[in-house]
Amino acid sequence: MARWEGNTRSRLERAALDLFAEQGYDRTTVAQIARRANLTERSFYRWFADKREVLFAGDDLEQRFLAALDAVPAGTGALPALLAAFATAPEVFRPRDFLERRAAVIAASPPLRERELIKLVALSEALTAALVRRGCEPQSARLATDAGLAVLRLATERWTADEETDFAEALSAGARDLLAVAAEAAPAG
Amino acid sequence: MARWEGNTRSRLERAALDLFAEQGYDRTTVAQIARRANLTERSFYRWFADKREVLFAGDDLEQRFLAALDAVPAGTGALPALLAAFATAPEVFRPRDFLERRAAVIAASPPLRERELIKLVALSEALTAALVRRGCEPQSARLATDAGLAVLRLATERWTADEETDFAEALSAGARDLLAVAAEAAPAG
């Protein structure tokens, strides 16, 4: 977690999450966040457009995944390509306690949940479009994206529960679990 | 499509979709919908709480799926159980042209898209909870639900494109496609 400590942005994030947890997201103001972090409001706005962006900004997962997908050799299958891109996620993930507290704040607020859902749909559409650009047929691209995001969710859950887990290995394990689930429903023949 | 014609509710639905397409969802009033259907506003409110409910009401897919899932014999695997429940969907589906026009109205309106997303998340959570009640481990239940909804989406897309397709067969074909996608990412061993 050391990489997130000691810098301005991280102090603001922690102050915001503390206040969201203590008094609720709606009641927390930017002024309070800045004060708690011993910084000025001006410092806050250097990093975030508003308090919501503390939860969603810097969340450049989509761009990261798209860039990583572009770097996967042509000819790689759709799901293996997605999983290779997802394997780069820990580089942008926050520490587990940040993710857990962020998830709790979002779960408690319907507007934040909506925002999270819409972001997920946007990510899903962007990945499907990227697979189509790689030559994948649209329905297969959609199915591979849905399957890939299911594996990503499972892997992230396991990784969040135990950060010692290697993320790439959690993705492989998730893909094997998906294969087992699918095999049960589609007997050979 | 005969089963949907000639009744009050169907007339209101068609009038509403016509108006949504012609002048936009936001600009359409309940009074206009009733007039177009040659019915009174009172008749409208006998069927729908408001104009949004023309798009979402009677959409009892969740209850239908949960009831169908309960009817699947114990011991059936998670994904096969879900697909068996999904196979009952055509009984509540509307005709293809209704579904297509409804989808176009929703796609054009961010608040309606949000509403649709939230409904999908609720369905997903309800199915996962139902699988857990059937004895499935939570992470497997979640993964099977994600996989099942991916197959349902694919099957519905194909069925909407060609209503002569048998829906149960479209689900089986989707499950085979999912297996092929998963196998590519999880080589044996």
Contacts between the chains, C-beta under 8 A, distances in Angstrom:
chain1	res1	chain2	res2	distance
A	77	B	181	7.9
A	77	B	184	4.0
A	77	B	185	6.9
A	78	B	181	6.8
A	78	B	184	7.5
A	79	B	181	5.2
A	79	B	182	6.9
A	79	B	184	5.6
A	79	B	185	4.0
A	80	B	184	6.0
A	80	B	185	4.8
A	83	B	185	5.7
A	113	B	118	7.9
A	114	B	114	5.3
A	114	B	117	7.5
A	114	B	118	6.9
A	117	B	114	7.5
A	117	B	117	4.9
A	117	B	118	7.0
A	117	B	121	6.4
A	118	B	113	7.9
A	118	B	114	6.9
A	118	B	117	7.0
A	121	B	117	6.4
A	139	B	154	6.2
A	139	B	157	6.8
A	139	B	158	7.7
A	140	B	177	7.3
A	140	B	181	7.2
A	142	B	153	7.3
A	142	B	154	7.1
A	143	B	150	5.9
A	143	B	151	8.0
A	143	B	154	5.5
A	143	B	174	7.6
A	143	B	177	5.9
A	143	B	178	6.4
A	143	B	181	5.8
A	144	B	181	5.2
A	146	B	146	7.1
A	146	B	149	7.4
A	146	B	150	3.4
A	146	B	153	6.9
A	147	B	147	6.9
A	147	B	150	6.0
A	147	B	178	6.4
A	147	B	181	5.3
A	147	B	182	6.3
A	149	B	146	7.4
A	150	B	143	5.8
A	150	B	146	3.5
A	150	B	147	6.0
A	150	B	150	7.0
A	151	B	143	8.0
A	151	B	185	7.8
A	153	B	142	7.3
A	153	B	146	6.9
A	154	B	139	6.2
A	154	B	142	7.1
A	154	B	143	5.5
A	157	B	139	6.7
A	158	B	139	7.7
A	172	B	186	7.2
A	174	B	143	7.6
A	175	B	182	6.6
A	175	B	185	4.4
A	175	B	186	4.1
A	176	B	186	4.6
A	177	B	140	7.2
A	177	B	143	5.9
A	178	B	143	6.4
A	178	B	147	6.4
A	178	B	182	4.7
A	178	B	185	7.8
A	178	B	186	7.1
A	179	B	179	7.4
A	179	B	182	4.2
A	179	B	183	6.0
A	179	B	185	7.7
A	179	B	186	4.3
A	181	B	77	7.9
A	181	B	78	6.8
A	181	B	79	5.2
A	181	B	140	7.2
A	181	B	143	5.8
A	181	B	144	5.2
A	181	B	147	5.3
A	181	B	182	8.0
A	182	B	79	6.9
A	182	B	147	6.3
A	182	B	175	6.6
A	182	B	178	4.7
A	182	B	179	4.2
A	182	B	181	8.0
A	182	B	182	4.8
A	183	B	179	6.0
A	184	B	77	4.0
A	184	B	78	7.5
A	184	B	79	5.6
A	184	B	80	6.0
A	185	B	77	6.9
A	185	B	79	4.0
A	185	B	80	4.8
A	185	B	83	5.7
A	185	B	151	7.8
A	185	B	175	4.3
A	185	B	178	7.8
A	185	B	179	7.7
A	186	B	172	7.1
A	186	B	175	4.1
A	186	B	176	4.6
A	186	B	178	7.1
A	186	B	179	4.3
